[in-house]
C-alpha cells in the first residue's frame, strides 16, 4: 500500500539554495572584517543580516532535503511541512536581528563614532554584487517553495541594506554626516521587520491550515456544484500542505451513487484544470442523506 502523497519533483530548490549559501558565507566574512575595521554599524548590521542569511540558507537547505524524504506510516504527508517550519524560524530570526540593530543604532544616534569610509564602501559594494547574484539564482525557484522564498527575502532585503550602507558611506565621506551610519542601520532594521512580518504571517497561515490565499473558496465550491451529477457540496476543507501543493476534502451529495466514478473523475479534472488542485478526498452521499443544514444553506462550507 502506498502512503506517499503527491510528489513535487525538482521543486525543492536545493541547488539554488546551495549556491546562494556559498556566496553569502563568503561575503559575510568580508563584511564582518570590514565592519570591524571601519567601525560602521550599518556595515556590521548588514554583516549581521548576512550571518542570519547564512543560517537561514543552511536551514532552508536542510528543509529542502527533508521535503524529499518519503512518507512513513506515522508521517503520512511526508516531511513537506519542514519547508514551512524553516520559513517560520527564518522570520523569527529576522525579528531578533531587528531588535539588536535597533538597540545599537539608538545608542549611536547620541554618540556617532568616526568611520573609515573606504573599507565601508568597498565591502558594501561587493556585498551588493553578491546579493544581486544570489537573488538572481533564487528568483525563479522562489515561486515554487515558501522555503526558497524565505531565503530570497533575506537576500533581497540584504541587497537593499547594502544600498543604504553605500549611501551612508558616501554621506559620511563627502558631507561629514556621521549620523548617516546609524540612520542607515535603522532603515535596514525597518526593511527587515517588514519582510519578516510578511514571511511569518504567511507561514503561520499555512501551519494553521488556512485556505490558500490565491484561491477563492466560495468560487471553488460553486464550481463543484456545477459538476454534472453533483447536487450539493458541504463540509469543505481547503488547505496548503506546502507551497505548490494544495489539498481539498468535502462531502458531495450526488443524484446517483452508481455514477460515483464518473462524478469523481469530472470533479477532480475540473479542480486540476481550473484551480491546480490535485490532492483531494471526497465522501459521496446519496440524495436525502446529507445534513439538512448542508442543503438549506448554500453558503455553508
C-alpha positions in Angstrom: 0.0 0.0 0.0 1.4 3.4 -1.0 1.2 6.1 1.6 3.2 8.7 -0.3 1.4 11.9 -1.2 1.8 13.7 -4.5 5.4 14.4 -5.3 6.8 17.8 -6.3 9.9 16.7 -8.3 12.5 19.4 -8.8 10.7 22.0 -6.7 12.8 22.0 -3.5 15.4 24.4 -4.9 18.3 22.6 -3.3 20.9 23.5 -5.9 19.9 27.2 -5.9 20.0 27.3 -2.1 23.4 25.7 -2.0 24.9 28.3 -4.5 23.3 31.2 -2.6 24.6 30.0 0.7 28.2 29.6 -0.6 28.1 33.2 -1.9 26.6 34.5 1.3 29.1 32.9 3.6 32.0 34.3 1.7 30.5 37.8 1.7 29.6 37.5 5.3 33.2 37.1 6.3 34.3 40.1 4.2 31.6 42.4 5.7 32.4 41.4 9.3 36.1 42.1 8.9 35.4 45.4 7.0 32.8 46.4 9.6 35.2 45.9 12.5 38.0 47.8 10.6 35.8 50.7 9.5 33.7 51.0 12.7 30.5 51.2 10.7 27.4 49.9 12.5 25.5 49.9 9.2 28.0 47.6 7.7 28.1 45.4 10.8 24.2 45.3 10.7 24.4 44.2 7.1 27.0 41.6 8.1 24.8 40.5 10.9 22.0 40.2 8.4 24.3 38.0 6.3 25.0 35.8 9.3 21.3 35.3 9.6 21.1 34.8 5.9 23.8 32.0 6.1 22.0 30.3 8.9 18.6 30.7 7.1 20.0 29.3 3.9 21.6 26.3 5.8 18.2 25.7 7.5 16.5 26.0 4.1 18.9 23.5 2.6 18.1 21.1 5.4 14.3 21.7 4.9 14.7 21.1 1.1 16.4 17.8 1.8 13.8 16.8 4.3 11.0 17.6 1.9 12.3 14.9 -0.5 12.1 12.1 2.1 9.3 9.6 1.6 6.2 9.4 3.7 6.1 6.9 6.6 3.2 5.3 8.4 3.4 8.0 11.1 4.2 10.8 8.7 1.6 10.2 6.0 2.2 13.5 4.3 6.0 13.1 4.4 8.1 16.0 5.5 6.8 18.7 3.3 5.9 20.9 6.2 9.6 21.2 7.2 9.8 23.9 4.5 7.1 25.9 6.2 8.7 25.5 9.6 12.0 26.6 8.2 10.4 29.7 6.8 8.8 30.5 10.1 12.1 30.1 12.0 13.8 32.3 9.5 11.2 35.0 10.0 11.6 34.9 13.8 15.4 35.1 13.4 14.9 38.3 11.4 12.8 39.8 14.1 15.5 39.2 16.7 18.1 40.8 14.4 15.9 43.9 14.1 15.9 44.3 17.9 19.7 44.1 18.0 20.2 46.6 15.2 17.6 49.0 16.7 19.3 49.0 20.1 22.8 49.6 18.6 21.5 52.3 16.3 19.7 54.2 19.1 23.0 54.4 21.1 25.0 55.6 18.1 22.4 58.3 17.3 23.5 60.0 20.5 27.2 59.1 20.2 28.2 58.8 16.5 31.7 57.4 16.1 34.3 58.1 13.5 34.1 55.8 10.5 36.6 54.7 7.9 34.5 55.1 4.7 37.0 53.4 2.4 36.6 49.8 3.7 32.9 50.5 4.4 32.1 51.5 0.8 34.2 48.7 -0.7 32.6 46.0 1.4 29.1 47.3 0.9 29.6 47.5 -2.9 30.9 43.9 -3.0 28.0 42.8 -0.8 25.5 44.4 -3.1 27.0 42.5 -6.1 26.9 39.2 -4.1 23.3 39.8 -3.2 22.3 40.5 -6.8 23.9 37.3 -7.9 22.3 35.3 -5.1 18.9 36.9 -5.7 19.1 36.0 -9.4 19.9 32.4 -8.5 16.9 32.1 -6.2 14.4 34.3 -8.2 12.6 31.6 -10.2 12.9 28.8 -7.6 11.2 31.1 -5.0 7.8 30.8 -6.8 7.7 27.0 -6.2 8.6 27.0 -2.5 7.9 29.2 0.5 11.2 27.9 2.0 13.1 29.2 -1.0 11.1 32.4 -1.0 12.1 33.0 2.7 15.8 32.7 1.6 15.1 35.1 -1.3 13.5 37.6 1.1 16.7 37.5 3.2 18.9 38.1 0.1 16.6 40.9 -1.3 16.4 42.8 2.0 20.2 42.5 2.4 20.7 43.9 -1.1 18.6 46.9 -0.2 20.5 47.2 3.0 23.8 47.2 1.1 22.4 50.1 -0.9 21.7 52.0 2.3 25.2 51.3 3.6 26.7 52.7 0.3 24.5 55.8 0.6 25.5 56.3 4.3 29.2 55.8 3.4 29.0 58.5 0.7 27.3 60.9 3.0 29.9 60.4 5.7 32.8 60.6 3.3 31.7 63.7 1.3 29.4 65.5 3.8 30.8 64.5 7.1 27.4 63.5 8.4 28.3 60.7 10.8 24.6 60.2 11.8 24.1 58.7 8.3 25.6 55.4 9.6 23.1 54.7 12.4 20.3 56.1 10.3 21.1 53.6 7.6 21.1 50.9 10.3 17.6 51.9 11.3 16.5 51.8 7.7 17.8 48.2 7.4 16.0 47.3 10.6 12.7 48.6 9.3 13.2 46.8 6.0 14.0 43.5 7.7 11.0 43.9 10.0 8.5 44.4 7.2 9.8 41.3 5.3 9.9 39.2 8.5 6.3 40.1 9.3 5.0 39.1 5.9 7.0 35.9 6.0 5.9 34.8 9.5 2.3 35.8 8.7 2.2 33.6 5.6 4.0 30.6 7.3 1.5 30.8 10.3 -1.4 30.9 7.9 -0.3 27.6 6.3 0.5 26.0 9.6 -3.0 26.9 10.8 -4.4 25.1 7.8 -5.8 28.4 6.3 -7.2 28.3 2.8 -4.7 29.2 0.1 -4.7 33.0 -0.4 -4.7 32.6 -4.2 -7.9 30.5 -4.2 -11.5 31.8 -3.7 -13.1 29.1 -1.6 -16.7 30.2 -2.4 -15.9 30.3 -6.1 -14.4 26.8 -5.9 -17.5 25.4 -4.1 -19.8 26.9 -6.8 -17.6 25.3 -9.5 -18.0 21.9 -7.7 -21.8 22.3 -7.6 -21.8 22.9 -11.3 -20.3 19.4 -12.0 -22.8 17.1 -13.6 -24.3 14.8 -11.0 -23.4 16.9 -8.0 -26.5 18.3 -6.2 -24.8 19.9 -3.2 -21.3 20.4 -1.6 -20.7 20.8 2.2 -18.2 20.3 4.9 -15.5 21.6 2.6 -11.9 22.0 3.8 -9.2 23.6 1.7 -5.6 23.9 2.9 -1.9 24.0 1.8 0.3 21.1 2.6 3.3 23.1 1.4 3.9 25.7 -1.2 2.5 24.5 -4.6 0.7 21.6 -3.1 -2.9 22.4 -2.1 -5.4 19.8 -0.7 -9.2 19.7 -0.5 -11.7 17.5 1.1 -15.5 17.6 1.3 -18.9 15.9 1.1 -20.6 15.7 -2.3 -24.4 15.0 -2.5 -24.9 13.2 -5.8 -28.0 12.2 -7.8 -27.0 8.5 -8.1 -24.2 6.7 -6.3 -23.9 4.4 -9.3 -22.4 7.3 -11.2 -19.8 7.9 -8.5 -16.7 7.1 -10.6 -17.8 9.4 -13.4 -18.7 12.2 -10.9 -15.4 11.9 -9.1 -13.4 11.9 -12.3 -15.2 15.0 -13.6 -14.8 16.9 -10.3 -11.1 16.1 -10.0 -10.5 17.0 -13.6 -12.2 20.4 -13.1 -10.3 21.1 -9.9 -6.9 20.3 -11.5 -7.6 22.3 -14.7 -9.2 25.4 -13.1 -7.6 25.6 -9.7 -4.5 23.4 -9.8 -5.7 21.1 -7.0 -4.5 17.5 -7.4 -4.8 16.2 -3.8 -8.5 15.6 -3.0 -10.6 13.4 -0.7 -14.4 13.4 -1.2 -17.2 11.5 0.6 -20.1 10.9 -1.8 -23.6 10.9 -0.3 -26.9 9.9 -2.0 -29.7 12.4 -2.2 -31.6 12.9 1.0 -28.9 11.5 3.4 -26.8 14.7 3.9 -27.3 17.2 6.7 -30.4 19.4 6.3 -28.1 22.4 7.0 -25.9 21.4 4.1 -28.9 21.6 1.7 -30.8 24.5 3.2 -27.7 26.8 3.5 -26.0 27.0 0.1 -23.3 29.3 1.6 -22.3 26.7 4.2 -18.8 25.3 3.6 
